[in-house]
Structures are given as C-alpha cells and as structure tokens.
Amino acid sequence: MFVVLRDHIIEGKNIEEMAACLLRWMPPLVPWMLDLQTEVKEQAEAYGSAGKALVALVKGDPEKYKIDYQSKDSPFLE
C-alpha cells in the first residue's frame, strides 16, 4: 500500500512499514515532513504504534498533510 503526501511517497505492506518508511527519510527534508516525523515519534506510544500515529496525524490535519493520491488498500481511506 502507499500514500503520496504533497508529492512524497510513503509505502509499505502495512501501517507499521509505512511509518518505518517515513522515519527512514533523512534530512534535508521539507518542513512538513520533519514535523510529521517528529509528531509520529512523539505520539507513537499514545496511539499504540508508530503506524497508528501516522494514520491519525495525517487524517487529523488534511491541510498540512494533503494526500495527493493513494492505493486502494490505503489505511487513510477508512
């Protein structure tokens, strides 16, 4: 599955692999991606996993984390 956020692809077989993909991105990054990485790291425990935090954060701020397109099995469609 995959999601493209503001021209940047995040992919994986499940939400945990998608979160791992996001967290592997290394600087220099665009500011919103640095924010998303930081927020996922900070919220992972509260949501129970980095993958669940990623889904909640992206769904929670569709202006900042605009989805350009996504796969049919994307967790952001639920």
N, CA, C and O atoms as a GROMACS GRO file, in nm:
protein
  312
    1MET      N    1   0.084  -0.117   0.000
    1MET     CA    2   0.000   0.000   0.000
    1MET      C    3   0.089   0.124   0.000
    1MET      O    4   0.206   0.119   0.038
    2PHE      N    5   0.031   0.233  -0.044
    2PHE     CA    6   0.109   0.356  -0.045
    2PHE      C    7   0.017   0.476  -0.033
    2PHE      O    8  -0.104   0.468  -0.055
    3VAL      N    9   0.078   0.588   0.003
    3VAL     CA   10   0.010   0.716   0.004
    3VAL      C   11   0.113   0.819  -0.043
    3VAL      O   12   0.231   0.810  -0.010
    4VAL      N   13   0.066   0.916  -0.120
    4VAL     CA   14   0.153   1.025  -0.164
    4VAL      C   15   0.104   1.151  -0.095
    4VAL      O   16  -0.007   1.199  -0.120
    5LEU      N   17   0.189   1.204  -0.010
    5LEU     CA   18   0.159   1.327   0.064
    5LEU      C   19   0.241   1.439   0.004
    5LEU      O   20   0.364   1.438   0.013
    6ARG      N   21   0.176   1.534  -0.056
    6ARG     CA   22   0.243   1.652  -0.111
    6ARG      C   23   0.367   1.614  -0.193
    6ARG      O   24   0.476   1.666  -0.172
    7ASP      N   25   0.347   1.521  -0.288
    7ASP     CA   26   0.450   1.475  -0.382
    7ASP      C   27   0.557   1.385  -0.320
    7ASP      O   28   0.661   1.365  -0.383
    8HIS      N   29   0.536   1.331  -0.202
    8HIS     CA   30   0.631   1.241  -0.137
    8HIS      C   31   0.560   1.109  -0.108
    8HIS      O   32   0.456   1.107  -0.042
    9ILE      N   33   0.617   0.998  -0.156
    9ILE     CA   34   0.552   0.868  -0.140
    9ILE      C   35   0.598   0.800  -0.010
    9ILE      O   36   0.716   0.801   0.024
   10ILE      N   37   0.501   0.743   0.058
   10ILE     CA   38   0.526   0.661   0.177
   10ILE      C   39   0.460   0.528   0.148
   10ILE      O   40   0.340   0.523   0.117
   11GLU      N   41   0.537   0.418   0.157
   11GLU     CA   42   0.481   0.289   0.120
   11GLU      C   43   0.523   0.180   0.218
   11GLU      O   44   0.620   0.195   0.293
   12GLY      N   45   0.448   0.071   0.215
   12GLY     CA   46   0.479  -0.044   0.299
   12GLY      C   47   0.367  -0.146   0.287
   12GLY      O   48   0.261  -0.118   0.230
   13LYS      N   49   0.390  -0.265   0.341
   13LYS     CA   50   0.289  -0.371   0.336
   13LYS      C   51   0.178  -0.349   0.437
   13LYS      O   52   0.069  -0.404   0.423
   14ASN      N   53   0.205  -0.267   0.540
   14ASN     CA   54   0.106  -0.236   0.643
   14ASN      C   55   0.141  -0.099   0.702
   14ASN      O   56   0.238  -0.036   0.661
   15ILE      N   57   0.061  -0.054   0.799
   15ILE     CA   58   0.084   0.082   0.852
   15ILE      C   59   0.216   0.093   0.926
   15ILE      O   60   0.277   0.200   0.929
   16GLU      N   61   0.262  -0.016   0.987
   16GLU     CA   62   0.391  -0.010   1.057
   16GLU      C   63   0.506   0.006   0.959
   16GLU      O   64   0.600   0.081   0.986
   17GLU      N   65   0.500  -0.061   0.845
   17GLU     CA   66   0.604  -0.044   0.743
   17GLU      C   67   0.597   0.094   0.680
   17GLU      O   68   0.699   0.151   0.642
   18MET      N   69   0.476   0.148   0.669
   18MET     CA   70   0.462   0.284   0.616
   18MET      C   71   0.527   0.384   0.712
   18MET      O   72   0.597   0.475   0.669
   19ALA      N   73   0.504   0.366   0.842
   19ALA     CA   74   0.565   0.455   0.941
   19ALA      C   75   0.718   0.441   0.937
   19ALA      O   76   0.789   0.541   0.945
   20ALA      N   77   0.767   0.318   0.924
   20ALA     CA   78   0.911   0.296   0.916
   20ALA      C   79   0.969   0.365   0.792
   20ALA      O   80   1.078   0.422   0.797
   21CYS      N   81   0.895   0.361   0.682
   21CYS     CA   82   0.937   0.429   0.559
   21CYS      C   83   0.951   0.579   0.584
   21CYS      O   84   1.050   0.640   0.546
   22LEU      N   85   0.850   0.638   0.649
   22LEU     CA   86   0.854   0.780   0.682
   22LEU      C   87   0.975   0.812   0.770
   22LEU      O   88   1.047   0.909   0.745
   23LEU      N   89   0.997   0.731   0.871
   23LEU     CA   90   1.102   0.760   0.967
   23LEU      C   91   1.243   0.735   0.911
   23LEU      O   92   1.341   0.781   0.970
   24ARG      N   93   1.254   0.665   0.799
   24ARG     CA   94   1.385   0.644   0.733
   24ARG      C   95   1.429   0.766   0.653
   24ARG      O   96   1.548   0.781   0.627
   25TRP      N   97   1.336   0.853   0.613
   25TRP     CA   98   1.373   0.970   0.535
   25TRP      C   99   1.473   1.052   0.615
   25TRP      O  100   1.454   1.075   0.735
   26MET      N  101   1.578   1.094   0.550
   26MET     CA  102   1.684   1.168   0.618
   26MET      C  103   1.689   1.312   0.565
   26MET      O  104   1.651   1.339   0.451
   27PRO      N  105   1.736   1.404   0.649
   27PRO     CA  106   1.750   1.543   0.606
   27PRO      C  107   1.840   1.554   0.484
   27PRO      O  108   1.926   1.468   0.465
   28PRO      N  109   1.824   1.654   0.403
   28PRO     CA  110   1.732   1.765   0.421
   28PRO      C  111   1.590   1.727   0.378
   28PRO      O  112   1.569   1.671   0.271
   29LEU      N  113   1.498   1.758   0.462
   29LEU     CA  114   1.357   1.731   0.435
   29LEU      C  115   1.279   1.861   0.432
   29LEU      O  116   1.322   1.963   0.486
   30VAL      N  117   1.164   1.856   0.368
   30VAL     CA  118   1.076   1.972   0.370
   30VAL      C  119   1.021   1.986   0.511
   30VAL      O  120   1.007   1.886   0.582
   31PRO      N  121   0.989   2.107   0.554
   31PRO     CA  122   0.947   2.130   0.692
   31PRO      C  123   0.828   2.044   0.737
   31PRO      O  124   0.828   1.994   0.850
   32TRP      N  125   0.728   2.027   0.653
   32TRP     CA  126   0.611   1.950   0.696
   32TRP      C  127   0.647   1.804   0.721
   32TRP      O  128   0.586   1.740   0.807
   33MET      N  129   0.745   1.749   0.648
   33MET     CA  130   0.785   1.610   0.670
   33MET      C  131   0.863   1.596   0.801
   33MET      O  132   0.848   1.496   0.872
   34LEU      N  133   0.945   1.694   0.832
   34LEU     CA  134   1.013   1.693   0.961
   34LEU      C  135   0.911   1.697   1.074
   34LEU      O  136   0.924   1.627   1.174
   35ASP      N  137   0.809   1.781   1.057
   35ASP     CA  138   0.702   1.789   1.157
   35ASP      C  139   0.633   1.654   1.172
   35ASP      O  140   0.609   1.609   1.285
   36LEU      N  141   0.601   1.589   1.061
   36LEU     CA  142   0.531   1.461   1.066
   36LEU      C  143   0.618   1.355   1.133
   36LEU      O  144   0.568   1.278   1.215
   37GLN      N  145   0.747   1.350   1.099
   37GLN     CA  146   0.836   1.255   1.164
   37GLN      C  147   0.838   1.277   1.316
   37GLN      O  148   0.826   1.182   1.393
   38THR      N  149   0.854   1.400   1.355
   38THR     CA  150   0.860   1.433   1.498
   38THR      C  151   0.730   1.396   1.568
   38THR      O  152   0.731   1.335   1.675
   39GLU      N  153   0.617   1.432   1.507
   39GLU     CA  154   0.487   1.402   1.567
   39GLU      C  155   0.463   1.253   1.577
   39GLU      O  156   0.409   1.206   1.678
   40VAL      N  157   0.500   1.177   1.475
   40VAL     CA  158   0.482   1.031   1.479
   40VAL      C  159   0.566   0.972   1.592
   40VAL      O  160   0.517   0.888   1.668
   41LYS      N  161   0.690   1.014   1.604
   41LYS     CA  162   0.776   0.965   1.712
   41LYS      C  163   0.717   0.998   1.849
   41LYS      O  164   0.715   0.914   1.939
   42GLU      N  165   0.670   1.122   1.864
   42GLU     CA  166   0.617   1.166   1.993
   42GLU      C  167   0.484   1.099   2.027
   42GLU      O  168   0.456   1.075   2.145
   43GLN      N  169   0.401   1.070   1.928
   43GLN     CA  170   0.267   1.017   1.953
   43GLN      C  171   0.256   0.865   1.944
   43GLN      O  172   0.151   0.810   1.975
   44ALA      N  173   0.362   0.797   1.903
   44ALA     CA  174   0.356   0.652   1.883
   44ALA      C  175   0.309   0.578   2.007
   44ALA      O  176   0.225   0.488   1.998
   45GLU      N  177   0.360   0.614   2.121
   45GLU     CA  178   0.319   0.545   2.244
   45GLU      C  179   0.172   0.572   2.276
   45GLU      O  180   0.100   0.481   2.316
   46ALA      N  181   0.129   0.694   2.260
   46ALA     CA  182  -0.010   0.729   2.289
   46ALA      C  183  -0.109   0.655   2.199
   46ALA      O  184  -0.217   0.617   2.243
   47TYR      N  185  -0.071   0.633   2.074
   47TYR     CA  186  -0.159   0.563   1.979
   47TYR      C  187  -0.136   0.412   1.978
   47TYR      O  188  -0.214   0.338   1.917
   48GLY      N  189  -0.032   0.366   2.043
   48GLY     CA  190  -0.005   0.223   2.048
   48GLY      C  191   0.096   0.175   1.947
   48GLY      O  192   0.146   0.064   1.959
   49SER      N  193   0.128   0.257   1.848
   49SER     CA  194   0.230   0.222   1.748
   49SER      C  195   0.256   0.344   1.660
   49SER      O  196   0.176   0.438   1.655
   50ALA      N  197   0.370   0.341   1.592
   50ALA     CA  198   0.403   0.450   1.501
   50ALA      C  199   0.308   0.451   1.382
   50ALA      O  200   0.272   0.558   1.332
   51GLY      N  201   0.267   0.333   1.336
   51GLY     CA  202   0.174   0.326   1.223
   51GLY      C  203   0.040   0.389   1.254
   51GLY      O  204  -0.014   0.464   1.173
   52LYS      N  205  -0.014   0.358   1.371
   52LYS     CA  206  -0.143   0.416   1.411
   52LYS      C  207  -0.131   0.567   1.431
   52LYS      O  208  -0.224   0.641   1.399
   53ALA      N  209  -0.017   0.612   1.482
   53ALA     CA  210   0.006   0.755   1.498
   53ALA      C  211   0.012   0.823   1.362
   53ALA      O  212  -0.045   0.931   1.343
   54LEU      N  213   0.080   0.761   1.266
   54LEU     CA  214   0.089   0.816   1.131
   54LEU      C  215  -0.050   0.835   1.070
   54LEU      O  216  -0.081   0.941   1.018
   55VAL      N  217  -0.132   0.731   1.078
   55VAL     CA  218  -0.267   0.739   1.021
   55VAL      C  219  -0.347   0.850   1.091
   55VAL      O  220  -0.411   0.931   1.024
   56ALA      N  221  -0.344   0.854   1.222
   56ALA     CA  222  -0.422   0.954   1.296
   56ALA      C  223  -0.375   1.096   1.266
   56ALA      O  224  -0.458   1.186   1.249
   57LEU      N  225  -0.246   1.117   1.259
   57LEU     CA  226  -0.193   1.251   1.234
   57LEU      C  227  -0.226   1.301   1.094
   57LEU      O  228  -0.264   1.416   1.076
   58VAL      N  229  -0.212   1.215   0.994
   58VAL     CA  230  -0.241   1.255   0.857
   58VAL      C  231  -0.391   1.282   0.842
   58VAL      O  232  -0.430   1.382   0.781
   59LYS      N  233  -0.473   1.195   0.896
   59LYS     CA  234  -0.618   1.216   0.888
   59LYS      C  235  -0.662   1.338   0.969
   59LYS      O  236  -0.759   1.405   0.934
   60GLY      N  237  -0.589   1.367   1.076
   60GLY     CA  238  -0.625   1.477   1.164
   60GLY      C  239  -0.592   1.615   1.110
   60GLY      O  240  -0.647   1.714   1.159
   61ASP      N  241  -0.505   1.625   1.013
   61ASP     CA  242  -0.468   1.755   0.957
   61ASP      C  243  -0.455   1.746   0.805
   61ASP      O  244  -0.344   1.749   0.751
   62PRO      N  245  -0.570   1.734   0.735
   62PRO     CA  246  -0.566   1.716   0.590
   62PRO      C  247  -0.512   1.838   0.513
   62PRO      O  248  -0.474   1.825   0.397
   63GLU      N  249  -0.507   1.952   0.575
   63GLU     CA  250  -0.449   2.069   0.509
   63GLU      C  251  -0.296   2.059   0.508
   63GLU      O  252  -0.232   2.080   0.405
   64LYS      N  253  -0.239   2.027   0.622
   64LYS     CA  254  -0.094   2.018   0.635
   64LYS      C  255  -0.041   1.893   0.565
   64LYS      O  256   0.063   1.898   0.499
   65TYR      N  257  -0.111   1.781   0.579
   65TYR     CA  258  -0.067   1.654   0.522
   65TYR      C  259  -0.162   1.613   0.409
   65TYR      O  260  -0.230   1.510   0.417
   66LYS      N  261  -0.164   1.694   0.306
   66LYS     CA  262  -0.254   1.674   0.192
   66LYS      C  263  -0.218   1.545   0.117
   66LYS      O  264  -0.104   1.524   0.078
   67ILE      N  265  -0.318   1.461   0.099
   67ILE     CA  266  -0.300   1.337   0.024
   67ILE      C  267  -0.323   1.365  -0.123
   67ILE      O  268  -0.432   1.405  -0.163
   68ASP      N  269  -0.219   1.344  -0.205
   68ASP     CA  270  -0.231   1.363  -0.349
   68ASP      C  271  -0.301   1.244  -0.413
   68ASP      O  272  -0.393   1.261  -0.493
   69TYR      N  273  -0.259   1.125  -0.378
   69TYR     CA  274  -0.326   1.002  -0.422
   69TYR      C  275  -0.277   0.888  -0.334
   69TYR      O  276  -0.180   0.901  -0.260
   70GLN      N  277  -0.348   0.773  -0.345
   70GLN     CA  278  -0.317   0.660  -0.258
   70GLN      C  279  -0.365   0.531  -0.322
   70GLN      O  280  -0.447   0.532  -0.413
   71SER      N  281  -0.314   0.420  -0.272
   71SER     CA  282  -0.355   0.290  -0.322
   71SER      C  283  -0.495   0.256  -0.271
   71SER      O  284  -0.544   0.315  -0.174
   72LYS      N  285  -0.559   0.160  -0.337
   72LYS     CA  286  -0.694   0.119  -0.299
   72LYS      C  287  -0.700   0.063  -0.157
   72LYS      O  288  -0.803   0.072  -0.091
   73ASP      N  289  -0.590   0.005  -0.111
   73ASP     CA  290  -0.586  -0.055   0.022
   73ASP      C  291  -0.526   0.039   0.128
   73ASP      O  292  -0.488  -0.005   0.236
   74SER      N  293  -0.516   0.165   0.095
   74SER     CA  294  -0.458   0.263   0.186
   74SER      C  295  -0.538   0.273   0.314
   74SER      O  296  -0.661   0.276   0.311
   75PRO      N  297  -0.470   0.278   0.430
   75PRO     CA  298  -0.540   0.292   0.557
   75PRO      C  299  -0.601   0.431   0.576
   75PRO      O  300  -0.679   0.453   0.669
   76PHE      N  301  -0.568   0.524   0.489
   76PHE     CA  302  -0.621   0.659   0.501
   76PHE      C  303  -0.760   0.672   0.440
   76PHE      O  304  -0.826   0.776   0.454
   77LEU      N  305  -0.806   0.567   0.374
   77LEU     CA  306  -0.941   0.566   0.316
   77LEU      C  307  -1.047   0.526   0.418
   77LEU      O  308  -1.165   0.558   0.401
   78GLU      N  309  -1.006   0.458   0.522
   78GLU     CA  310  -1.101   0.405   0.621
   78GLU      C  311  -1.166   0.515   0.701
   78GLU      O  312  -1.248   0.487   0.788
   0.00000   0.00000   0.00000
